[in-house]
Amino acid sequence: MARRFDIRSQPGFGTIAMFTFALLYLPIITLVAYAFNASESLTVWGGFSLRWFNDAWQNEAVKDAAWRSLVIAAFAATIATAAATMAAIATTRTEPYRGLGLKYAFINQPLMVPEIVTAVALLIVFSRIKVWTGYSGLGYLILAHTAFCIPFAYLPIRARLESMDSSLERAAADLYATPWQAFRRVTLPLLRPGIIAGFMLAFVISLDDVVISEFVKSGGQDTLPTYMLGQLRRVVTPQVNAIATAFLALSVLLVTAFFFINRKKT
């Protein structure tokens, strides 16, 4: 009998895996460690301290940028999840037809195109709208983040729909339920874990985005990532380490919740 191929048994696999994990996570671990460094120097360890977290919390510019990031992410994730839910239902609860693959590609286009291209395209469009309307509020950032987040919300929602038993919806129709009643009482409760997972993933993507925000934002509309980028252009301070650590903790928390919610089958 042919032996089953196991890549883990190949020479050097463990060494390469350890090197890869070290390359990925050592910089992050170093950043987190120095966020608790009492010394102002980034090269000298001065003992454990929460000083830089307190300084960041007292910084009005940081609080304004953080609040702006949360507001944009909440609105963008909500709109993107609603649009992704409708798109997922329209592309899964139907018989295959010519052009369906093109629709998949169109919905997932932001994933396939470099983010810088999307950012430049949005900049060109929104700059013209700003000239025509004279409006330069946060609406542009929310719309830009929404457009970028839709495919991220679409993927878990579509995956959830494809794993659901469509016979339950047909049974509801046989029992004289209207399409809306079948959706509200059967499809939506079963789809809820996918919707929550899609929302959380879109929220994290919007919260962490820097390229699109940097191109689309107007003056005085810094999000937390663009604020940190501006600080790094001047000098790397321990306060930036603290902000990045808090940002990392929030992202890990949301992604972990997304993982466990997406594992739920019923």
C-alpha positions as CSV (number, residue, x, y, z in Angstrom):
1,M,0.0,0.0,0.0
2,A,1.2,3.5,-0.8
3,R,2.2,5.6,2.2
4,R,0.1,8.7,2.8
5,F,2.1,11.8,2.1
6,D,2.7,14.0,5.2
7,I,4.5,17.2,4.6
8,R,5.3,17.4,8.3
9,S,7.6,14.4,8.0
10,Q,9.8,16.2,5.3
11,P,13.3,17.2,6.3
12,G,13.5,20.8,7.5
13,F,9.8,21.3,7.8
14,G,9.9,22.1,11.6
15,T,12.9,24.5,11.1
16,I,11.2,26.4,8.3
17,A,7.9,26.5,10.3
18,M,9.6,27.9,13.4
19,F,11.6,30.5,11.3
20,T,8.4,31.6,9.6
21,F,6.5,32.0,12.9
22,A,9.4,33.9,14.4
23,L,9.6,36.2,11.4
24,L,5.8,36.9,11.7
25,Y,5.4,37.3,15.4
26,L,8.7,38.5,16.9
27,P,8.2,42.1,15.7
28,I,4.7,42.1,17.2
29,I,5.9,40.6,20.5
30,T,8.6,43.2,20.6
31,L,6.2,46.1,20.0
32,V,3.8,44.8,22.7
33,A,6.7,44.4,25.2
34,Y,8.0,48.0,24.6
35,A,4.5,49.4,25.0
36,F,4.9,48.5,28.7
37,N,8.5,49.9,28.9
38,A,8.8,52.7,31.4
39,S,11.8,54.2,29.6
40,E,11.4,56.8,26.8
41,S,14.1,55.0,24.9
42,L,13.1,52.3,22.4
43,T,16.3,50.5,23.0
44,V,16.6,50.5,26.8
45,W,14.3,48.5,29.1
46,G,13.3,50.7,32.1
47,G,10.9,48.4,33.8
48,F,7.2,47.5,33.5
49,S,4.8,50.5,33.3
50,L,1.4,51.5,32.0
51,R,2.7,55.1,31.5
52,W,2.3,55.2,27.8
53,F,-1.2,53.8,27.8
54,N,-2.2,56.5,30.3
55,D,-0.5,59.2,28.1
56,A,-2.4,57.9,25.0
57,W,-5.6,57.9,26.9
58,Q,-5.1,61.5,27.9
59,N,-4.2,62.6,24.4
60,E,-7.2,64.3,22.9
61,A,-6.0,63.8,19.3
62,V,-5.8,60.0,19.9
63,K,-9.2,59.9,21.5
64,D,-10.7,61.9,18.6
65,A,-9.1,59.6,16.0
66,A,-10.1,56.4,17.9
67,W,-13.7,57.6,18.1
68,R,-13.8,58.5,14.5
69,S,-12.4,55.1,13.5
70,L,-15.1,53.3,15.6
71,V,-17.9,55.4,14.1
72,I,-16.7,54.8,10.5
73,A,-16.1,51.1,11.1
74,A,-19.6,50.7,12.7
75,F,-21.5,52.4,9.9
76,A,-19.4,50.8,7.1
77,A,-19.7,47.3,8.6
78,T,-23.4,47.7,9.1
79,I,-24.1,48.9,5.5
80,A,-21.6,46.4,4.0
81,T,-23.2,43.5,5.9
82,A,-26.7,44.5,4.8
83,A,-25.6,44.7,1.2
84,A,-23.5,41.5,1.5
85,T,-26.5,39.6,2.9
86,M,-28.8,40.6,0.0
87,A,-26.0,39.7,-2.5
88,A,-25.4,36.4,-0.9
89,I,-29.1,35.4,-0.9
90,A,-29.4,36.6,-4.5
91,T,-26.4,34.5,-5.7
92,T,-27.1,31.3,-3.6
93,R,-30.8,30.9,-3.5
94,T,-31.1,30.6,-7.3
95,E,-30.5,28.1,-10.0
96,P,-27.1,28.4,-11.7
97,Y,-27.3,30.6,-14.8
98,R,-25.0,32.2,-17.4
99,G,-23.3,35.2,-15.8
100,L,-23.4,34.0,-12.2
101,G,-19.6,33.6,-12.1
102,L,-19.2,37.2,-13.4
103,K,-21.4,38.4,-10.5
104,Y,-19.2,36.5,-8.0
105,A,-16.1,38.2,-9.6
106,F,-17.8,41.6,-9.5
107,I,-18.7,41.3,-5.8
108,N,-15.2,40.1,-4.9
109,Q,-13.4,42.6,-7.1
110,P,-12.0,44.7,-4.2
111,L,-10.2,41.5,-3.0
112,M,-8.6,40.9,-6.3
113,V,-7.5,44.5,-7.1
114,P,-4.6,46.1,-5.2
115,E,-6.0,48.3,-2.5
116,I,-4.0,51.3,-3.7
117,V,-5.9,51.1,-7.1
118,T,-9.2,51.1,-5.2
119,A,-8.0,54.0,-3.1
120,V,-7.0,56.1,-6.1
121,A,-10.3,55.3,-8.0
122,L,-12.3,56.4,-4.9
123,L,-10.2,59.5,-4.6
124,I,-10.9,60.6,-8.2
125,V,-14.7,59.9,-7.9
126,F,-15.1,61.6,-4.5
127,S,-13.0,64.6,-5.4
128,R,-15.3,65.4,-8.2
129,I,-18.4,64.9,-6.0
130,K,-16.8,67.2,-3.4
131,V,-16.4,69.9,-6.1
132,W,-20.0,69.5,-7.2
133,T,-21.6,69.4,-3.8
134,G,-19.2,71.3,-1.5
135,Y,-19.7,68.6,1.1
136,S,-16.5,67.1,2.6
137,G,-17.8,65.2,5.7
138,L,-17.2,61.7,7.0
139,G,-19.7,60.3,4.5
140,Y,-17.0,59.7,1.9
141,L,-14.9,57.7,4.3
142,I,-17.9,55.6,5.3
143,L,-18.8,55.0,1.7
144,A,-15.2,54.1,0.8
145,H,-14.9,51.7,3.6
146,T,-18.3,50.2,2.8
147,A,-17.3,49.5,-0.8
148,F,-14.1,47.8,0.4
149,C,-15.7,45.8,3.2
150,I,-18.6,44.3,1.2
151,P,-16.7,41.2,-0.1
152,F,-15.2,40.5,3.4
153,A,-18.8,40.4,4.8
154,Y,-20.1,38.5,1.7
155,L,-17.7,35.5,2.1
156,P,-18.8,34.2,5.5
157,I,-22.5,35.0,4.8
158,R,-22.4,33.1,1.5
159,A,-20.6,30.2,3.1
160,R,-23.2,30.0,5.8
161,L,-26.0,30.0,3.2
162,E,-24.4,27.3,1.2
163,S,-24.2,25.1,4.3
164,M,-27.9,25.6,5.2
165,D,-30.6,23.1,4.2
166,S,-32.8,24.9,1.6
167,S,-35.5,22.3,2.2
168,L,-36.5,24.1,5.4
169,E,-37.3,27.2,3.3
170,R,-39.3,25.1,0.9
171,A,-41.1,23.5,3.8
172,A,-42.1,26.9,5.0
173,A,-43.4,27.8,1.6
174,D,-45.4,24.6,1.5
175,L,-47.0,25.7,4.8
176,Y,-48.2,28.8,3.1
177,A,-45.6,31.2,4.4
178,T,-45.0,34.2,2.3
179,P,-41.4,34.8,1.0
180,W,-40.9,37.5,3.7
181,Q,-42.3,35.2,6.5
182,A,-40.0,32.3,5.3
183,F,-37.0,34.7,5.3
184,R,-37.8,36.2,8.7
185,R,-38.7,33.0,10.6
186,V,-36.5,30.4,8.9
187,T,-33.6,31.8,6.8
188,L,-32.6,34.8,9.0
189,P,-32.4,32.9,12.3
190,L,-30.2,30.2,10.6
191,L,-28.2,32.8,8.8
192,R,-27.6,34.9,11.9
193,P,-24.1,33.4,12.8
194,G,-22.9,34.2,9.3
195,I,-24.2,37.7,9.4
196,I,-22.6,38.4,12.8
197,A,-19.3,36.9,11.6
198,G,-19.5,39.0,8.4
199,F,-20.1,42.1,10.4
200,M,-17.2,41.5,12.7
201,L,-14.8,40.8,9.9
202,A,-15.9,43.9,8.0
203,F,-15.6,45.9,11.2
204,V,-12.0,44.8,11.8
205,I,-11.1,45.4,8.1
206,S,-12.5,48.9,8.3
207,L,-11.0,49.7,11.7
208,D,-7.5,48.6,10.5
209,D,-7.6,50.2,7.0
210,V,-5.0,52.9,6.3
211,V,-4.5,53.1,2.5
212,I,-8.1,54.0,1.5
213,S,-8.5,56.3,4.6
214,E,-5.3,58.1,3.7
215,F,-6.4,58.8,0.2
216,V,-10.1,59.7,0.8
217,K,-10.0,61.6,4.1
218,S,-10.1,65.4,4.2
219,G,-8.3,67.7,6.7
220,G,-9.0,67.0,10.3
221,Q,-10.5,63.5,9.6
222,D,-7.6,61.3,10.8
223,T,-8.6,57.8,11.8
224,L,-6.4,56.0,14.3
225,P,-4.3,54.2,11.7
226,T,-3.7,57.4,9.7
227,Y,-2.9,59.3,12.9
228,M,-0.3,56.6,13.8
229,L,1.1,56.8,10.3
230,G,1.5,60.6,10.7
231,Q,3.3,60.1,14.0
232,L,5.7,57.5,12.6
233,R,6.7,59.9,9.9
234,R,8.1,62.2,12.6
235,V,9.5,59.9,15.3
236,V,8.6,56.6,16.8
237,T,7.4,57.2,20.4
238,P,6.4,54.7,23.1
239,Q,2.9,56.2,22.9
240,V,2.6,54.8,19.4
241,N,3.5,51.4,20.7
242,A,0.8,51.6,23.3
243,I,-1.8,52.6,20.7
244,A,-0.7,49.8,18.4
245,T,-0.9,47.3,21.3
246,A,-4.5,48.4,22.2
247,F,-5.4,48.2,18.5
248,L,-3.9,44.7,18.2
249,A,-5.8,43.5,21.3
250,L,-9.1,44.8,19.9
251,S,-8.5,43.2,16.5
252,V,-7.5,39.9,18.0
253,L,-10.6,39.9,20.2
254,L,-12.9,40.5,17.3
255,V,-11.2,38.0,15.0
256,T,-11.4,35.4,17.8
257,A,-15.1,36.0,18.2
258,F,-15.5,35.8,14.4
259,F,-13.8,32.4,14.4
260,F,-16.0,30.9,17.1
261,I,-19.2,32.4,15.7
262,N,-18.4,31.2,12.2
263,R,-17.8,27.7,13.6
264,K,-21.4,27.6,14.9
265,K,-23.5,25.3,12.7
266,T,-26.9,25.9,14.2
